[in-house]
Amino acid sequence: MSDSPRDGWDFSTRAIHVGQDKDPQTGAVVPPLHLASTFVQPGAGEWGAFDYSRSGNPTRLAFETTLASLEGGTKALAYASGMAAIHGAMMLLEAGDHVLAGRDVYGGTYRLLHRILDRVGITVTLADTTDLSALENALTTKTKLLWLESPGNPLLTMTDLAACSEWAKEKGLLVGVDNTFATPVLTRPLELGADIVMHSATKYLGGHSDLLGGALVVQDKDLFDKLYYIQNATGAVMGPLESFLCSRGLKTLSLRVLAQSKTALALALWLDQQPEVARVLYPGLPSHPGHAIAQQQMEGAYGAMLSFELKAGFAAAQRFVESTELFQLAVSLGAVESLIEQPASMSHASYDAEARAKHGIHDGLIRLSVGLEAETDLRADLAQALQKATSVGS
């Protein structure tokens, strides 16, 4: 028998109750929002549970506690943005160290690795994380960290996190996984051998396009202590209001992700049948090269992100993204409203053209973040945009 009934609670139950105890003073079922920047101490040189909000805040701790439980970790740290969280993880490295990362990664991660960390002597190699021999070939004596995304952004590449983590451990590497696309609803990388899980909390965790935030989750106490020291020293913490909104978002995370994923699969199947579409990239399609891994690694659904290309090329893709009505043309993802973007000119514009081509991010690629609107309405929106995009000059 478990020491606490919470240990056996289902994901959805923990999302609502772990870290979200009723207020002991008033009985309020929602913990209060603590905006205080500083806290009165019991005496000189005596420290209470909180002293200064950079070092810890009750509202931030509540969110961190819930998220750690959902990811199967022991501790979490909430940051001012997803990029702040990634930077916090990278600050474990020292000058001369080498990062091995996937080719299918977020543009902001690419920019940090190639144009910021290189200034302090940290080098990076992007490799095909679906092929362990490619990782082996890219490994150096200076490699200290393997950074993964699965599904990848924007090509929805599926990486076998368990196999990569096992390989990395044999090489003495830390393993970090950006789990923003999958969320802990579908994949929990710590349970597959990863050391650090990262989230852009701006996306699915918040879920409503009304906050900016990031998070790191770990199991190992020593690793947490190192990350906490860096965060406290550098100050990139999530604010109390954002923490409050993230806690609220987690309560419906499972419902949202599963519903959005169901619609995304339906739209992917529909797009795959359209003669104007060259290819659809979605792990839920049997034709996807990572479909078998997705079946093993993702629980019950394949996520709400998908990408596709039109046969007519770049100009048609540009007309398409500018013609949708429900799919709003904007960067970001993971919220209740559906979004559409052209990675080459938006989320992955930090890649130069040669690098985009090298890593398979074609200028005509279109990325969808499927929201909670009715599937029939979203399909109709894509259909009318497809007609507008491909009928010019015909």
C-alpha positions in Angstrom: 0.0 0.0 0.0 1.2 3.5 -0.8 2.2 5.8 2.0 -0.2 8.5 0.7 -3.4 8.1 -1.3 -2.0 10.8 -3.6 0.6 8.4 -4.9 -2.1 6.3 -6.5 -4.3 9.1 -7.8 -5.0 9.3 -11.5 -3.3 12.1 -13.7 -6.5 14.2 -13.8 -7.0 14.0 -10.0 -3.4 15.0 -9.3 -3.7 17.9 -11.8 -6.6 19.3 -9.7 -5.5 18.5 -6.1 -1.7 18.0 -5.8 -0.1 21.3 -4.7 -3.6 22.9 -4.6 -4.7 22.4 -1.0 -7.5 24.6 0.3 -6.5 27.8 2.0 -6.1 26.9 5.8 -7.2 30.4 6.9 -10.4 30.8 4.9 -11.1 27.3 3.5 -11.0 28.7 -0.1 -10.8 25.7 -2.5 -8.5 27.7 -4.7 -5.2 28.7 -3.1 -4.7 32.5 -2.9 -2.5 34.4 -5.3 0.5 35.7 -3.3 1.8 38.8 -5.0 4.2 39.7 -2.2 7.8 40.3 -3.2 9.2 39.8 0.3 8.2 37.9 3.5 8.7 38.8 7.2 11.2 36.5 9.0 10.8 35.1 12.5 14.1 36.7 13.6 17.5 38.0 12.5 19.3 35.1 10.9 16.2 32.9 11.2 14.6 32.0 7.9 11.0 31.0 7.2 9.7 28.9 4.3 9.8 32.0 2.1 12.0 35.1 2.3 12.1 36.8 -1.2 10.0 36.0 -4.2 13.0 35.4 -6.5 14.1 32.6 -4.2 10.6 31.2 -3.7 6.9 32.2 -3.8 3.9 30.2 -2.4 2.0 30.5 -5.7 4.9 29.5 -7.8 5.6 26.6 -5.5 2.0 25.4 -5.9 2.4 25.2 -9.7 5.8 23.6 -9.5 4.5 20.9 -7.1 1.6 20.0 -9.4 3.7 19.9 -12.5 6.4 17.7 -10.8 3.7 15.2 -9.9 2.3 15.1 -13.4 5.7 14.6 -15.0 6.7 11.9 -12.6 9.4 14.1 -11.1 10.2 15.1 -7.5 10.8 18.9 -8.0 10.1 21.5 -10.6 11.3 25.1 -11.2 9.1 27.7 -13.0 10.8 30.3 -15.2 9.9 33.6 -16.8 9.7 31.9 -20.3 10.4 28.6 -22.0 13.7 30.0 -23.3 14.7 31.1 -19.8 14.1 27.5 -18.7 16.2 26.1 -21.6 18.9 28.6 -20.8 18.8 27.6 -17.1 19.4 24.0 -18.1 22.3 25.0 -20.5 23.9 26.9 -17.6 24.8 23.6 -16.1 27.5 23.5 -18.8 30.9 25.2 -18.8 33.2 26.7 -21.5 34.5 24.0 -23.7 31.5 21.7 -23.3 29.6 20.3 -26.3 25.8 19.9 -26.7 24.4 17.2 -29.0 20.8 18.2 -30.1 18.2 17.0 -32.5 17.9 18.5 -36.0 14.2 19.0 -35.6 14.2 21.7 -32.8 12.4 24.9 -32.0 14.0 28.0 -33.7 14.6 29.7 -30.3 16.5 26.7 -29.1 18.6 26.8 -32.3 19.3 30.5 -31.8 20.4 30.0 -28.2 22.6 27.1 -29.0 24.3 28.7 -32.1 24.3 32.4 -31.4 24.4 32.8 -27.6 26.1 29.8 -26.0 28.9 29.9 -28.7 30.0 33.2 -27.2 31.0 31.5 -24.0 32.8 28.6 -25.7 29.9 26.0 -25.6 29.6 24.2 -29.0 26.7 22.3 -30.5 26.1 19.6 -33.1 22.6 18.9 -34.5 22.1 15.2 -35.4 19.4 12.9 -36.5 18.1 11.6 -33.1 16.1 8.9 -34.8 19.4 7.1 -35.6 21.7 6.1 -32.7 24.6 5.7 -35.1 24.2 9.4 -36.1 24.4 10.3 -32.4 27.5 8.1 -32.0 29.2 9.8 -35.0 28.4 13.3 -33.6 29.6 12.4 -30.0 32.9 14.1 -28.9 35.0 13.8 -25.8 33.5 17.2 -24.8 29.9 16.2 -25.1 28.0 16.7 -21.8 24.3 17.1 -22.8 21.9 15.4 -25.2 18.9 17.7 -25.9 15.8 16.2 -27.5 12.4 17.0 -28.7 9.8 14.4 -29.5 7.7 15.2 -31.4 10.1 17.6 -33.0 9.3 21.2 -34.1 8.3 21.8 -36.8 8.7 18.4 -38.6 7.0 16.3 -35.9 10.0 13.9 -35.9 9.6 11.1 -33.4 12.6 10.2 -31.3 12.8 7.1 -29.2 13.4 8.8 -25.8 14.1 5.5 -23.9 16.7 4.3 -26.4 18.4 7.7 -26.6 18.4 8.1 -22.8 19.9 4.6 -22.4 22.6 5.4 -25.0 23.4 8.7 -23.3 23.7 7.2 -19.9 26.2 4.7 -21.3 28.2 7.8 -22.5 27.9 9.7 -19.2 25.7 12.4 -20.7 22.8 14.4 -19.2 19.6 14.1 -21.1 17.2 17.0 -21.5 13.8 16.7 -23.2 11.6 19.6 -24.5 8.2 18.0 -23.8 6.2 21.1 -24.8 4.4 19.3 -27.8 3.6 16.1 -26.1 2.9 17.4 -22.5 2.9 14.9 -19.6 -0.6 13.8 -20.7 0.9 11.9 -23.6 4.6 11.4 -22.7 6.6 11.6 -19.5 10.3 11.6 -20.4 11.6 11.2 -16.9 10.0 7.8 -16.8 11.8 6.9 -20.0 15.3 7.8 -18.6 15.6 11.5 -19.1 17.2 13.7 -16.5 15.5 17.0 -17.2 12.1 17.8 -18.7 11.5 21.2 -20.1 8.2 23.0 -20.9 7.3 26.2 -22.5 4.4 26.8 -20.1 3.2 29.5 -22.4 1.8 26.7 -24.5 -0.4 23.7 -23.3 0.3 24.1 -19.6 -1.3 27.6 -19.5 -3.4 26.8 -22.5 -5.2 30.1 -23.1 -2.6 32.4 -24.8 -2.6 34.7 -21.7 0.8 34.0 -20.0 4.5 33.6 -20.6 6.4 31.0 -18.7 8.6 27.9 -18.7 9.5 25.1 -16.4 12.1 22.4 -15.7 11.3 19.1 -13.9 13.8 16.6 -12.5 13.9 13.6 -10.2 17.4 13.9 -8.9 17.9 16.1 -5.8 21.5 17.1 -6.5 20.5 18.1 -10.1 17.6 20.1 -8.7 19.9 21.9 -6.2 22.2 22.9 -9.0 19.4 24.2 -11.2 17.8 26.0 -8.3 21.1 27.7 -7.4 21.5 28.9 -11.0 17.9 30.2 -11.2 18.1 32.0 -7.8 21.4 33.6 -8.8 20.2 34.7 -12.2 16.6 35.5 -11.4 14.6 34.3 -14.4 11.6 33.2 -12.3 7.9 32.9 -13.2 5.8 35.7 -11.6 3.0 34.9 -9.2 0.1 35.8 -11.6 1.6 33.6 -14.3 2.0 30.8 -11.8 -1.6 31.1 -10.7 -2.8 30.9 -14.3 -0.6 27.9 -15.0 -2.0 26.1 -12.0 -5.5 26.8 -13.3 -4.4 25.6 -16.8 -3.1 22.3 -15.4 -6.5 21.4 -14.1 -7.9 21.0 -17.6 -4.7 19.9 -19.3 -5.7 16.3 -20.0 -9.2 17.2 -21.2 -7.8 19.9 -23.6 -4.9 17.8 -25.0 -6.9 14.7 -25.7 -9.7 16.7 -27.3 -7.3 18.7 -29.4 -5.4 15.6 -30.4 -8.5 13.9 -31.6 -9.3 16.8 -33.9 -5.7 17.0 -35.1 -5.8 13.3 -36.2 -9.1 13.9 -38.0 -7.6 16.9 -39.8 -4.4 15.1 -40.6 -6.3 12.2 -42.2 -8.4 14.7 -44.2 -5.4 16.7 -45.4 -3.6 13.5 -46.4 -6.4 12.8 -48.9 -6.3 16.2 -50.6 -4.7 16.1 -54.0 -3.2 19.6 -53.5 -1.2 18.4 -50.4 2.3 17.0 -51.0 2.8 15.5 -47.6 1.4 15.6 -44.1 3.6 15.3 -41.0 1.7 13.9 -38.1 2.8 11.0 -35.8 -0.8 9.5 -35.8 -0.7 8.7 -39.5 0.5 5.1 -40.3 2.6 6.7 -43.1 4.6 8.7 -40.6 8.1 7.2 -40.2 7.9 7.5 -36.5 4.4 6.1 -36.1 5.5 2.9 -34.4 7.5 4.9 -31.8 4.6 7.3 -31.3 2.4 4.3 -30.5 4.8 3.1 -27.9 5.8 6.5 -26.4 2.6 8.5 -26.5 -0.4 7.5 -24.4 -3.8 7.4 -26.1 -3.2 10.2 -28.7 -0.6 11.7 -30.9 -0.7 15.4 -30.0 -2.4 18.5 -31.5 0.4 19.7 -33.7 0.7 18.9 -37.4 2.6 20.2 -40.4 2.1 19.8 -44.1 3.3 21.1 -47.5 1.4 22.0 -50.6 2.4 20.7 -54.0 2.2 24.3 -55.4 5.1 25.4 -53.2 6.0 28.5 -51.3 3.7 31.1 -52.8 0.7 28.9 -52.4 1.7 28.2 -48.8 1.9 31.9 -48.1 -1.5 32.5 -49.6 -2.9 29.6 -47.5 -1.7 30.8 -44.1 -3.0 34.3 -45.0 -6.5 32.9 -46.0 -7.7 31.0 -43.0 -10.2 32.5 -40.6 -10.4 30.3 -37.6 -6.8 29.3 -37.8 -5.2 32.6 -36.8 -1.8 33.5 -38.3 0.5 33.7 -35.2 3.5 32.1 -33.6 3.0 30.0 -30.4 0.8 27.0 -30.0 -1.0 24.8 -27.5 -3.9 27.1 -26.6 -7.7 26.8 -27.0 -7.7 28.7 -30.3 -6.2 27.2 -33.4 -3.1 28.9 -34.9 -1.3 28.6 -38.2 2.2 29.7 -39.2 4.9 29.3 -41.8 8.0 28.1 -39.9 10.5 29.4 -42.4 9.4 33.0 -41.9 8.1 32.8 -38.3 9.0 30.3 -35.6 12.2 29.1 -37.3 13.3 32.4 -38.9 16.4 32.3 -36.7 17.7 29.6 -39.0 19.4 30.9 -42.1 18.1 29.6 -45.4 20.9 27.1 -45.9 20.4 25.6 -42.4 16.6 25.3 -42.9 17.1 23.5 -46.1 19.8 21.2 -44.6 17.4 20.2 -41.8 14.3 19.7 -44.0 12.4 22.9 -43.1 11.2 23.9 -46.5 9.9 27.4 -47.2 6.5 26.0 -48.1 6.0 24.1 -44.8 2.8 25.0 -42.9 2.4 24.3 -39.2 -0.9 24.0 -37.4 -1.7 24.2 -33.7 -5.1 22.6 -33.4 -7.4 24.2 -30.8 -10.7 23.3 -29.3 -13.0 24.6 -32.0 -15.3 22.1 -33.7 -13.5 19.8 -36.1 -16.1 20.4 -38.8 -15.5 24.2 -38.7 -11.7 23.8 -38.7 -11.9 21.4 -41.7 -14.1 23.8 -43.6 -11.7 26.7 -42.8 -8.8 24.6 -44.2 -10.8 23.7 -47.3 -11.6 27.3 -48.2 -8.0 28.3 -47.6 -6.8 25.4 -49.8 -9.2 26.5 -52.6 -7.9 30.1 -52.4 -4.3 29.1 -52.2 -4.3 26.8 -55.2 -6.8 28.4 -57.6 -4.7 31.5 -58.4 -3.8 31.5 -62.1 -5.9 28.4 -62.8 
